[in-house]
Amino acid sequence: AALARAGDLASLGIDAETHLPLPDGVLDAVALPGETERLRRLAAEHPAVHWDRLLFSAKESVYKAWFPLTGRWLDFSEADIDIRAGDSDPRAGRFDARLLVPGPVVGGRRLERFEGRWTVGRGLVATAVTVPHT
């Protein structure tokens, strides 16, 4: 797929974090129960990835894409992130963020979810969410 140009996007959220486990207690503060269960399964399949840090980064990217569209805070508990490892490379993949509050209106349509991509390398985990004009 071709890369999007800035003019093609209604919003963009990017985050990068050190690829290390989250400090004690942080995952409990940011993760929904379903997310925690999905992270356990991913960790069993691909233990080289710090899935807790990846979830945190994905939530940060969602917020960074959300805020310019809404001007409102989005709590960690207001988006449910489903992370998928890539088929050919478990150190990169995609994620979906299902918004648990009314989403922004873009091009006359209320968004219910954001889509993102992630990668791990060089000691970092990076996530990005693009919100195209509809």
DSSP file (Angstrom, degrees, kcal/mol; ACC not computed):
  #  RESIDUE AA STRUCTURE BP1 BP2  ACC     N-H-->O    O-->H-N    N-H-->O    O-->H-N    TCO  KAPPA ALPHA  PHI   PSI    X-CA   Y-CA   Z-CA
    1    1 A A              0   0    0      0, 0.0     2,-0.1     0, 0.0     3,-0.1   0.000 360.0 360.0 360.0 144.7    0.0    0.0    0.0
    2    2 A A        -     0   0    0      1,-0.1     2,-0.2     0, 0.0     0, 0.0  -0.398 360.0-104.7 -72.6 149.9    1.2    3.5   -0.7
    3    3 A L        -     0   0    0     -2,-0.1     2,-0.2     1,-0.1    -1,-0.1  -0.487  37.9-112.6 -72.0 144.7    2.2    5.8    2.1
    4    4 A A        -     0   0    0     -2,-0.2     2,-0.2    -3,-0.1    -1,-0.1  -0.531  23.1-132.9 -77.4 144.0   -0.3    8.5    3.0
    5    5 A R    >   -     0   0    0     -2,-0.2     3,-2.0     1,-0.1     4,-0.5  -0.647  28.3-108.1 -89.4 156.2    0.6   12.1    2.3
    6    6 A A  G >  S+     0   0    0      1,-0.3     3,-1.5    -2,-0.2    -1,-0.1   0.856 120.0  57.0 -54.0 -38.9   -0.1   14.6    5.1
    7    7 A G  G 3  S+     0   0    0      1,-0.3    -1,-0.3     3,-0.0   126,-0.1   0.685  98.9  61.4 -67.9 -17.4   -3.0   16.1    3.1
    8    8 A D  G <  S+     0   0    0     -3,-2.0   125,-2.1   124,-0.1     2,-0.4   0.613  94.7  80.7 -80.1 -12.5   -4.7   12.7    3.0
    9    9 A L  E <   -A  132   0A   0     -3,-1.5     3,-0.1    -4,-0.5   121,-0.0  -0.781  53.7-167.5-107.4 137.4   -4.9   12.5    6.8
   10   10 A A  E    S-     0   0A   0    121,-3.4     2,-0.3    -2,-0.4    -1,-0.1   0.783  85.2  -8.0 -79.9 -31.3   -7.4   14.0    9.2
   11   11 A S  E     -A  131   0A   0    120,-1.5   120,-2.6     2,-0.0     2,-0.3  -0.986  58.5-157.7-162.0 160.2   -5.1   13.2   12.1
   12   12 A L  E     -A  130   0A   0     52,-0.3     2,-0.4    -2,-0.3   118,-0.2  -0.995   3.9-169.3-144.4 134.5   -1.9   11.3   12.9
   13   13 A G  E     +A  129   0A   0    116,-2.6   116,-3.0    -2,-0.3     2,-0.4  -0.994  10.4 176.3-128.2 127.1   -0.6    9.9   16.2
   14   14 A I  E     +A  128   0A   0     -2,-0.4     2,-0.3   114,-0.2   114,-0.2  -0.984   1.1 172.5-130.9 139.1    2.9    8.6   16.7
   15   15 A D  E     -A  127   0A   0    112,-2.3   112,-2.8    -2,-0.4     2,-0.4  -0.994  10.4-169.7-143.6 148.5    4.6    7.3   19.8
   16   16 A A  E     +A  126   0A   0     -2,-0.3     2,-0.3   110,-0.2   110,-0.2  -0.997  11.0 175.4-137.6 139.5    8.0    5.7   20.6
   17   17 A E  E     -A  125   0A   0    108,-2.5   108,-2.5    -2,-0.4     2,-0.2  -0.919  41.2 -88.7-136.3 158.5    9.0    4.1   23.9
   18   18 A T  E     -A  124   0A   0     -2,-0.3     2,-2.0   106,-0.2   106,-0.3  -0.497  44.3-117.4 -65.8 141.5   12.0    2.1   25.1
   19   19 A H  S    S+     0   0    0    104,-2.7    -1,-0.1    -2,-0.2   105,-0.1  -0.512  76.2 111.2 -86.0  74.1   11.4   -1.6   24.5
   20   20 A L  S    S-     0   0    0     -2,-2.0    33,-0.1    30,-0.1   105,-0.0  -0.912  77.6 -81.3-135.7 160.1   11.5   -2.6   28.2
   21   21 A P        -     0   0    0      0, 0.0     3,-0.1     0, 0.0    -3,-0.0  -0.300  54.2-102.0 -60.2 150.5    8.7   -3.9   30.5
   22   22 A L        -     0   0    0      1,-0.1     3,-0.1    -3,-0.0    31,-0.1  -0.386  45.8 -92.9 -66.3 151.2    6.5   -1.2   32.0
   23   23 A P    >>  -     0   0    0      0, 0.0     3,-1.9     0, 0.0     4,-0.5  -0.287  60.5 -74.8 -60.0 154.0    7.2   -0.3   35.6
   24   24 A D  T 34 S+     0   0    0      1,-0.2     0, 0.0     2,-0.1     0, 0.0  -0.215 118.3  15.7 -51.7 135.2    5.2   -2.2   38.2
   25   25 A G  T 3> S+     0   0    0     -3,-0.1     4,-1.1     1,-0.1    -1,-0.2   0.144  97.2  98.8  89.6 -18.9    1.6   -1.1   38.4
   26   26 A V  H <> S+     0   0    0     -3,-1.9     4,-1.4     2,-0.2     3,-0.5   0.923  79.8  52.5 -70.7 -42.7    1.4    0.8   35.1
   27   27 A L  H >X S+     0   0    0     -4,-0.5     4,-2.7     1,-0.3     3,-0.6   0.922 107.7  52.6 -59.3 -42.9   -0.2   -2.0   33.1
   28   28 A D  H 34 S+     0   0    0      1,-0.2    -1,-0.3     2,-0.2    -2,-0.2   0.819 109.9  50.4 -60.9 -29.7   -2.9   -2.4   35.7
   29   29 A A  H 3< S+     0   0    0     -4,-1.1    -1,-0.2    -3,-0.5    -2,-0.2   0.743 122.1  28.9 -79.9 -24.3   -3.6    1.4   35.4
   30   30 A V  H << S+     0   0    0     -4,-1.4     2,-0.3    -3,-0.6    -2,-0.2   0.658 101.8  83.6-112.2 -19.1   -3.8    1.4   31.6
   31   31 A A     <  -     0   0    0     -4,-2.7    46,-0.1    -5,-0.2    49,-0.1  -0.696  62.5-139.9 -99.8 140.1   -5.1   -2.0   30.4
   32   32 A L     >  -     0   0    0     -2,-0.3     4,-2.3    47,-0.2     3,-0.3  -0.537  36.0-105.6 -79.7 157.2   -8.7   -3.2   30.2
   33   33 A P  H  > S+     0   0    0      0, 0.0     4,-2.0     0, 0.0     5,-0.2   0.889 121.4  50.5 -54.9 -42.2   -9.2   -6.9   31.3
   34   34 A G  H  > S+     0   0    0      1,-0.2     4,-2.2     2,-0.2     5,-0.2   0.875 109.4  51.3 -64.1 -36.9   -9.6   -8.1   27.7
   35   35 A E  H  > S+     0   0    0     -3,-0.3     4,-2.6     2,-0.2    -1,-0.2   0.921 107.8  52.4 -64.7 -43.3   -6.4   -6.3   26.7
   36   36 A T  H  X S+     0   0    0     -4,-2.3     4,-1.9     1,-0.2    -2,-0.2   0.907 110.1  48.5 -59.8 -42.5   -4.5   -8.0   29.6
   37   37 A E  H  X S+     0   0    0     -4,-2.0     4,-1.7     2,-0.2    -1,-0.2   0.913 111.4  49.2 -65.4 -42.6   -5.8  -11.4   28.5
   38   38 A R  H  X S+     0   0    0     -4,-2.2     4,-2.4     1,-0.2    -2,-0.2   0.887 108.7  54.1 -64.5 -37.5   -4.8  -10.8   24.8
   39   39 A L  H  X S+     0   0    0     -4,-2.6     4,-2.7     1,-0.2    -1,-0.2   0.893 104.8  54.6 -63.0 -39.0   -1.3   -9.6   26.0
   40   40 A R  H  X S+     0   0    0     -4,-1.9     4,-1.8     2,-0.2    -1,-0.2   0.922 109.6  46.9 -59.6 -44.1   -0.9  -12.9   27.9
   41   41 A R  H  X S+     0   0    0     -4,-1.7     4,-1.7     2,-0.2    -2,-0.2   0.921 112.8  48.7 -64.9 -43.8   -1.6  -14.9   24.7
   42   42 A L  H  X S+     0   0    0     -4,-2.4     4,-3.1     1,-0.2    -2,-0.2   0.912 109.9  52.2 -62.1 -41.8    0.8  -12.7   22.6
   43   43 A A  H  < S+     0   0    0     -4,-2.7    -1,-0.2     1,-0.2    -2,-0.2   0.861 108.1  51.4 -64.2 -35.3    3.5  -13.1   25.2
   44   44 A A  H  < S+     0   0    0     -4,-1.8    -1,-0.2    -5,-0.2    -2,-0.2   0.873 117.3  39.3 -68.1 -35.8    3.2  -16.9   25.2
   45   45 A E  H  < S+     0   0    0     -4,-1.7    -2,-0.2     1,-0.2    -1,-0.2   0.856 133.7  19.7 -80.6 -37.1    3.5  -16.9   21.4
   46   46 A H    ><  +     0   0    0     -4,-3.1     3,-1.4    -5,-0.2    -1,-0.2  -0.680  65.2 171.5-137.6  77.5    6.2  -14.2   21.0
   47   47 A P  T 3   +     0   0    0      0, 0.0    -1,-0.1     0, 0.0    -4,-0.1   0.609  68.9  74.2 -70.4 -10.7    8.1  -13.7   24.3
   48   48 A A  T 3  S+     0   0    0      2,-0.1     2,-0.4     3,-0.0    -5,-0.1   0.662  84.6  77.9 -76.3 -14.0   10.7  -11.4   22.8
   49   49 A V  S <  S-     0   0    0     -3,-1.4     2,-1.5    -7,-0.1     3,-0.1  -0.805  78.8-135.7 -99.3 135.0    8.3   -8.5   22.5
   50   50 A H     >  -     0   0    0     -2,-0.4     4,-1.9     1,-0.2     3,-0.4  -0.695  27.9-179.1 -85.0  87.2    7.4   -6.4   25.6
   51   51 A W  H  > S+     0   0    0     -2,-1.5     4,-2.5     1,-0.2    -1,-0.2   0.781  74.4  60.4 -64.6 -29.7    3.6   -6.4   24.9
   52   52 A D  H  > S+     0   0    0      2,-0.2     4,-2.0     1,-0.2    -1,-0.2   0.924 108.2  44.0 -64.4 -42.8    2.8   -4.3   27.9
   53   53 A R  H  > S+     0   0    0     -3,-0.4     4,-2.5     2,-0.2    -2,-0.2   0.875 112.0  54.2 -68.1 -37.3    5.0   -1.5   26.6
   54   54 A L  H  X S+     0   0    0     -4,-1.9     4,-2.6     2,-0.2    -2,-0.2   0.913 107.8  49.4 -63.4 -42.5    3.6   -1.9   23.1
   55   55 A L  H  X S+     0   0    0     -4,-2.5     4,-2.4     2,-0.2    -2,-0.2   0.928 110.7  50.5 -61.3 -44.5    0.0   -1.6   24.5
   56   56 A F  H  X S+     0   0    0     -4,-2.0     4,-2.0     1,-0.2    -2,-0.2   0.932 112.2  47.0 -58.7 -46.4    1.0    1.6   26.4
   57   57 A S  H  X S+     0   0    0     -4,-2.5     4,-2.5     1,-0.2    -1,-0.2   0.895 110.2  52.6 -64.1 -40.4    2.6    3.1   23.2
   58   58 A A  H  X S+     0   0    0     -4,-2.6     4,-2.3     1,-0.2    -1,-0.2   0.908 109.0  49.8 -62.6 -40.8   -0.5    2.1   21.1
   59   59 A K  H  X S+     0   0    0     -4,-2.4     4,-2.3     1,-0.2    -1,-0.2   0.883 109.7  51.7 -65.7 -36.7   -2.8    3.9   23.6
   60   60 A E  H  X S+     0   0    0     -4,-2.0     4,-2.5     2,-0.2    -2,-0.2   0.924 109.9  48.8 -63.7 -43.9   -0.5    7.0   23.4
   61   61 A S  H  X S+     0   0    0     -4,-2.5     4,-1.7     2,-0.2    -2,-0.2   0.895 109.9  52.2 -63.3 -39.7   -0.7    7.0   19.6
   62   62 A V  H  X S+     0   0    0     -4,-2.3     4,-2.4     1,-0.2     3,-0.2   0.937 111.0  47.3 -60.7 -46.3   -4.5    6.7   19.8
   63   63 A Y  H  X S+     0   0    0     -4,-2.3     4,-2.9     1,-0.2    -2,-0.2   0.917 109.5  53.2 -61.7 -42.6   -4.7    9.6   22.1
   64   64 A K  H  < S+     0   0    0     -4,-2.5   -52,-0.3     1,-0.2    -1,-0.2   0.798 114.1  42.3 -66.3 -27.9   -2.4   11.7   19.9
   65   65 A A  H  X S+     0   0    0     -4,-1.7     4,-0.5    -3,-0.2    -1,-0.2   0.816 116.6  50.1 -81.7 -33.2   -4.6   11.0   16.9
   66   66 A W  H >X S+     0   0    0     -4,-2.4     4,-1.4    -5,-0.2     3,-1.1   0.929 100.0  60.8 -69.2 -49.1   -7.8   11.6   19.0
   67   67 A F  H >X S+     0   0    0     -4,-2.9     4,-3.5     1,-0.3     3,-0.5   0.864 100.2  51.1 -59.6 -45.0   -7.0   14.9   20.6
   68   68 A P  H 34 S+     0   0    0      0, 0.0    -1,-0.3     0, 0.0    -2,-0.1   0.804 114.1  47.6 -62.6 -24.5   -6.6   17.1   17.5
   69   69 A L  H << S+     0   0    0     -3,-1.1    36,-0.2    -4,-0.5    -2,-0.2   0.746 130.0  17.7 -83.7 -24.7  -10.0   15.8   16.2
   70   70 A T  H << S-     0   0    0     -4,-1.4    -3,-0.2    -3,-0.5     3,-0.1   0.682  80.6-137.9-120.6 -28.0  -11.9   16.3   19.5
   71   71 A G  S  < S+     0   0    0     -4,-3.5     2,-0.3    -5,-0.3    -4,-0.1   0.670  70.4 113.4  68.7  16.5  -10.0   18.7   21.8
   72   72 A R  S    S-     0   0    0     -6,-0.2    -1,-0.3    -5,-0.2    -2,-0.2  -0.866  73.4-104.5-122.6 154.1  -10.9   16.3   24.6
   73   73 A W        -     0   0    0     -2,-0.3     2,-0.4    -3,-0.1    -1,-0.0  -0.413  26.6-155.3 -66.5 147.0   -9.0   14.0   26.9
   74   74 A L        -     0   0    0     -2,-0.1    -7,-0.1     5,-0.0   -11,-0.1  -0.971  14.0-141.1-126.4 114.8   -9.3   10.2   26.1
   75   75 A D    >   -     0   0    0     -2,-0.4     3,-2.2     1,-0.1     4,-0.2  -0.342  23.0-113.3 -73.0 154.4   -8.7    8.0   29.2
   76   76 A F  G >  S+     0   0    0      1,-0.3     3,-0.8     2,-0.1   -44,-0.2   0.823 118.3  56.3 -54.9 -31.6   -6.7    4.8   28.8
   77   77 A S  G 3  S+     0   0    0      1,-0.2    -1,-0.3   -48,-0.1   -47,-0.0   0.465  91.8  72.9 -81.7  -0.9  -10.0    2.9   29.6
   78   78 A E  G <  S+     0   0    0     -3,-2.2    22,-2.9     1,-0.1    23,-0.5   0.329  93.6  53.3-100.2   7.4  -11.9    4.5   26.7
   79   79 A A  E <   -B   99   0A   0     -3,-0.8     2,-0.6    20,-0.2    20,-0.2  -0.983  68.4-150.8-141.0 131.2  -10.1    2.6   23.9
   80   80 A D  E     -B   98   0A   0     18,-2.7    18,-2.7    -2,-0.4     2,-0.5  -0.900  18.6-154.7-103.9 114.6   -9.8   -1.2   23.6
   81   81 A I  E     -B   97   0A   0     -2,-0.6     2,-0.6    16,-0.2    16,-0.2  -0.775  10.9-168.0 -98.2 128.3   -6.7   -2.1   21.7
   82   82 A D  E     -B   96   0A   0     14,-2.8    14,-2.0    -2,-0.5     2,-0.4  -0.948  14.0-161.5-114.7 108.7   -6.4   -5.4   19.9
   83   83 A I  E     -B   95   0A   0     -2,-0.6     2,-0.4    12,-0.2    12,-0.2  -0.725   5.3-167.5 -95.2 137.7   -2.7   -6.0   18.8
   84   84 A R  E     -B   94   0A   0     10,-3.1    10,-1.3    -2,-0.4     2,-0.2  -0.989  15.6-135.7-125.4 133.3   -1.8   -8.4   16.1
   85   85 A A  E     -B   93   0A   0     -2,-0.4     8,-0.2     8,-0.2     6,-0.1  -0.563  36.2 -99.9 -78.8 149.6    1.7   -9.7   15.3
   86   86 A G        -     0   0    0      6,-2.8    -1,-0.1     3,-0.9     6,-0.1  -0.353  22.9-127.6 -67.7 151.1    2.7   -9.8   11.7
   87   87 A D  S    S+     0   0    0      1,-0.2    -1,-0.1    -3,-0.1    -2,-0.0   0.912 107.8  28.5 -65.7 -43.0    2.5  -13.2    9.9
   88   88 A S  S    S+     0   0    0      1,-0.3    -1,-0.2     4,-0.0    -2,-0.0   0.704 131.4  32.8 -93.5 -21.0    6.0  -13.1    8.6
   89   89 A D    >   -     0   0    0      3,-0.2     3,-1.3     1,-0.1    -3,-0.9  -0.902  57.5-165.6-140.2 107.8    7.6  -10.9   11.3
   90   90 A P  T 3  S+     0   0    0      0, 0.0    -1,-0.1     0, 0.0    -3,-0.1   0.467  87.2  69.8 -73.1   2.9    6.4  -11.1   15.0
   91   91 A R  T 3  S+     0   0    0     -6,-0.1    29,-2.5    29,-0.0     2,-0.3   0.144 104.4  39.1-103.2  18.2    8.3   -7.8   15.7
   92   92 A A  E <   + C   0 119A   0     -3,-1.3    -6,-2.8    27,-0.2     2,-0.3  -0.974  69.5 118.3-157.4 153.9    5.9   -5.8   13.6
   93   93 A G  E     -BC  85 118A   0     25,-2.2    25,-2.3    -2,-0.3     2,-0.3  -0.944  47.0 -75.7 177.9-155.0    2.2   -5.7   13.0
   94   94 A R  E     -BC  84 117A   0    -10,-1.3   -10,-3.1    -2,-0.3     2,-0.3  -0.819  26.2-161.3-129.5 165.1   -1.1   -3.9   13.3
   95   95 A F  E     -BC  83 116A   0     21,-2.2    21,-2.9    -2,-0.3     2,-0.4  -0.992   9.1-146.4-148.0 152.7   -3.6   -2.9   15.9
   96   96 A D  E     -BC  82 115A   0    -14,-2.0   -14,-2.8    -2,-0.3     2,-0.6  -0.944   8.5-156.1-114.4 139.5   -7.2   -1.8   16.1
   97   97 A A  E     -BC  81 114A   0     17,-3.0    17,-2.2    -2,-0.4     2,-0.7  -0.946   5.9-158.3-117.2 108.4   -8.5    0.6   18.7
   98   98 A R  E     -BC  80 113A   0    -18,-2.7   -18,-2.7    -2,-0.6     2,-0.4  -0.778  19.6-133.2 -86.1 119.4  -12.2    0.3   19.4
   99   99 A L  E     -B   79   0A   0     13,-2.6   -20,-0.2    -2,-0.7     4,-0.1  -0.590  15.1-165.0 -76.7 129.5  -13.4    3.6   20.9
  100  100 A L  S    S+     0   0    0    -22,-2.9   -21,-0.2    -2,-0.4    -1,-0.1   0.320  75.5  52.2 -98.7   5.8  -15.6    3.0   23.9
  101  101 A V  S    S-     0   0    0    -23,-0.5     2,-0.0    11,-0.1    -2,-0.0  -0.880 113.8 -68.0-128.8 162.7  -16.9    6.6   23.9
  102  102 A P        -     0   0    0      0, 0.0    10,-0.1     0, 0.0    -2,-0.1  -0.322  60.4-136.1 -56.2 127.3  -18.4    8.5   20.9
  103  103 A G        -     0   0    0      8,-0.5     9,-0.1     1,-0.2     2,-0.0  -0.194  25.9 -79.7 -80.7 173.6  -15.6    9.0   18.4
  104  104 A P        -     0   0    0      0, 0.0     7,-3.0     0, 0.0     2,-0.6  -0.309  40.8-117.2 -70.2 156.9  -14.8   12.1   16.4
  105  105 A V  E     +E  110   0B   0      5,-0.2     2,-0.5   -36,-0.2     5,-0.3  -0.871  35.2 178.9 -96.2 121.9  -16.8   13.0   13.3
  106  106 A V  E >  S-E  109   0B   0      3,-2.8     3,-1.5    -2,-0.6   -96,-0.0  -0.990  70.3  -9.6-126.5 122.8  -14.5   13.0   10.2
  107  107 A G  T 3  S-     0   0    0     -2,-0.5    -1,-0.1     1,-0.3     3,-0.1   0.837 130.4 -54.7  60.3  33.6  -16.0   13.8    6.8
  108  108 A G  T 3  S+     0   0    0      1,-0.2     2,-0.4    -3,-0.0    -1,-0.3   0.507 118.9 106.2  80.6   4.3  -19.5   13.7    8.3
  109  109 A R  E <   -E  106   0B   0     -3,-1.5    -3,-2.8    -5,-0.0     2,-0.5  -0.967  68.9-129.6-122.1 131.0  -19.1   10.2    9.7
  110  110 A R  E     -E  105   0B   0     -2,-0.4     2,-0.3    -5,-0.3    -5,-0.2  -0.649  26.9-134.9 -78.0 125.1  -18.6    9.3   13.4
  111  111 A L        -     0   0    0     -7,-3.0    -8,-0.5    -2,-0.5     3,-0.1  -0.620  23.4-178.1 -82.9 137.8  -15.5    7.1   13.8
  112  112 A E        +     0   0    0     -2,-0.3   -13,-2.6     1,-0.2     2,-0.3   0.525  68.7  19.8-106.9 -13.2  -15.9    4.0   16.0
  113  113 A R  E     -C   98   0A   0    -15,-0.2     2,-0.3   -34,-0.1    -1,-0.2  -0.990  59.2-143.9-153.8 157.6  -12.3    2.8   15.7
  114  114 A F  E     -C   97   0A   0    -17,-2.2   -17,-3.0    -2,-0.3     2,-0.4  -0.896  18.0-143.3-117.6 153.2   -8.8    3.8   14.8
  115  115 A E  E     +CD  96 130A   0     15,-0.6    15,-1.2    -2,-0.3     2,-0.3  -0.925  23.7 172.8-117.6 145.2   -6.2    1.6   13.0
  116  116 A G  E     -CD  95 129A   0    -21,-2.9   -21,-2.2    -2,-0.4     2,-0.3  -0.897  22.7-138.9-144.2 172.7   -2.5    1.5   13.7
  117  117 A R  E     -CD  94 128A   0     11,-2.3    11,-2.2    -2,-0.3     2,-0.3  -0.920  17.8-168.6-130.5 157.1    0.8   -0.2   13.0
  118  118 A W  E     -CD  93 127A   0    -25,-2.3   -25,-2.2    -2,-0.3     2,-0.3  -0.973   6.7-177.3-144.8 158.6    3.7   -1.0   15.3
  119  119 A T  E     -CD  92 126A   0      7,-2.1     7,-2.7    -2,-0.3     2,-0.4  -0.985  13.7-148.4-152.4 154.5    7.3   -2.2   15.1
  120  120 A V  E     + D   0 125A   0    -29,-2.5     2,-0.3    -2,-0.3     5,-0.2  -0.992  39.1 120.2-124.9 132.6   10.0   -3.1   17.5
  121  121 A G  E >   + D   0 124A   0      3,-2.5     3,-1.9    -2,-0.4  -102,-0.1  -0.888  55.8  27.8 177.6 155.1   13.7   -2.6   16.8
  122  122 A R  T 3  S-     0   0    0      1,-0.3     3,-0.1    -2,-0.3  -103,-0.0   0.825 128.7 -55.6  53.8  36.1   16.9   -0.9   18.0
  123  123 A G  T 3  S+     0   0    0      1,-0.2  -104,-2.7  -105,-0.1     2,-0.3   0.583 118.7  99.2  78.3   9.6   15.7   -0.9   21.6
  124  124 A L  E <   -AD  18 121A   0     -3,-1.9    -3,-2.5  -106,-0.3     2,-0.4  -0.900  58.7-149.0-127.0 154.7   12.4    0.9   20.8
  125  125 A V  E     -AD  17 120A   0   -108,-2.5  -108,-2.5    -2,-0.3     2,-0.4  -0.996  23.7-169.3-115.6 131.6    8.8    0.1   20.2
  126  126 A A  E     -AD  16 119A   0     -7,-2.7    -7,-2.1    -2,-0.4     2,-0.3  -0.965   6.2-176.2-125.3 138.8    7.1    2.5   17.8
  127  127 A T  E     -AD  15 118A   0   -112,-2.8  -112,-2.3    -2,-0.4     2,-0.3  -0.945   1.7-172.6-130.8 152.4    3.4    2.9   17.1
  128  128 A A  E     -AD  14 117A   0    -11,-2.2   -11,-2.3    -2,-0.3     2,-0.4  -0.991   8.0-164.1-147.6 139.3    1.4    5.0   14.7
  129  129 A V  E     -AD  13 116A   0   -116,-3.0  -116,-2.6    -2,-0.3     2,-0.4  -0.989   8.7-165.9-120.3 128.8   -2.3    5.7   14.1
  130  130 A T  E     -AD  12 115A   0    -15,-1.2   -15,-0.6    -2,-0.4  -118,-0.2  -0.951   5.5-165.1-114.3 136.9   -3.5    7.3   10.9
  131  131 A V  E     -A   11   0A   0   -120,-2.6  -121,-3.4    -2,-0.4  -120,-1.5  -0.916  17.3-154.2-119.6 101.4   -7.0    8.7   10.5
  132  132 A P  E     -A    9   0A   0      0, 0.0  -123,-0.2     0, 0.0     2,-0.2  -0.312  26.6 -99.7 -71.9 156.8   -7.7    9.3    6.8
  133  133 A H              0   0    0   -125,-2.1   -26,-0.1     1,-0.1   -27,-0.0  -0.561 360.0 360.0 -65.5 140.1  -10.2   11.9    5.6
  134  134 A T              0   0    0     -2,-0.2    -1,-0.1   -25,-0.1   -27,-0.1   0.465 360.0 360.0 -95.8 360.0  -13.4    9.9    4.8
